[in-house]
Amino acid sequence: MNAEAQLERRATRPPFSGVLVAAVTAIISGVSVFANSYGVHSVSSPAVYTTAKNLVATLVLAGAAFGAARVRARRRGSMAANFVTGVSEGHVALGVGGWLGLAYVGVVGGGLAFVLFFEGLARSEAASAAFWRDTLVLWVALLAIAFLRERVRWWNVTAMALLIVGEVTLTGGVGHLGANTGELLIVGSSVLWAIEVVVARTLLRTMAPATLALVRMGVGALTLTCYLATTGALAQLGALDASQVRWVLWTGLLLGGYVATWMTALGRARALDVTSILVASALITWSLQWAAGTVSPAPAWLGIALIALGAGLVIVAGMSGGARGARRSASTS
């Protein structure tokens, strides 16, 4: 490889690995879950709250993509440049499967799954809701093995065991779990999002994270708006008071950051690794609940430690694997 090509390659190489970006996603998710546990109760209809929040996230992502594109024009190798650049910079025509995938990401991942989750959150206890939401890693593991051909390594199995046992311990065991409507809705949303992870990971092989993030939230917000119109709740969207608008703006901003980093991480790392790290968001949520005085630290320390170990194992192993891949790539150049 000549010197000019090597410089070009270094300029376009992502500055952070997917597992590190996923760690940022987990932090944002943990804060978001804590904020949403209050915000969802500030509006009488969870669907109205979700729609308003997703509209804000769409505007945030549109602004981020526009700003990143301007930065990319001046600094090709920056973090912003990699947000608006896919694996393949050339034009890639989408087939029928690609368009169906985009439709699923937008309509289901960015729309219907949100309705199920927040309807379930409004009807469930926080501990059980967190547990069923984090079963996402199990559904993704099954689908990633079957459809993405991702290999489950020893550290994947160990990390998932630590994460699951840690989550059960943190949420007070399995005795509080049931099969009520709210929890079933949350399980349903987790399954739909797991399918979206596999679809998104496939699309991101040639599509920029910024493009897919905008499709997810833009089409999703339109889907939710249509849902409100069909249920007669659309008028409530324009009747939010100042306090409700503050919650919507705050959680919408968090959602925009979550989707931007989530799609970026999925574009750079395996779906199984990225989703495993996301379970660490429970640490952030619990820490904020402890600071707010709503949970006691005494019975939770073991669960916290197990989740931290599980997520840390994925991050260390993922970074080591990425470093080995970069060395192999350099040696073949």
Buried (B, 14 or more C-beta within 10 A) or exposed (E): EEEEEEEBBEEEEBEBBBBBBBBBBBBBBBBBBBBBBEBBEBBEBBBBBBBBBBBBBBBBBBEBBEEBBEBBEEEEBBBBBBBBBBEEEEEEEEEEEBEEBBBBBBBBBBBBBBBBBBBBBBBBBBBBBBBBBBBBBBBBBEBBBEBBEBEEEEBBEBBBEBBBBBBBBBBBEEEEBEEEEBBBBBBBBBBBBBBBBBBBBBBBEBBBBBBBBBBBBBBBBBBBBBBBEEEEBBEBBEEBEEEBEEBBBBBBBBBBBBBBBBBBBBBBBBBBBBBBBBBBBBBBBBBBBBEEEEBEEEEBEEBBBBBBBBBBBBBEBBBEBBEEEEEEEEEEE
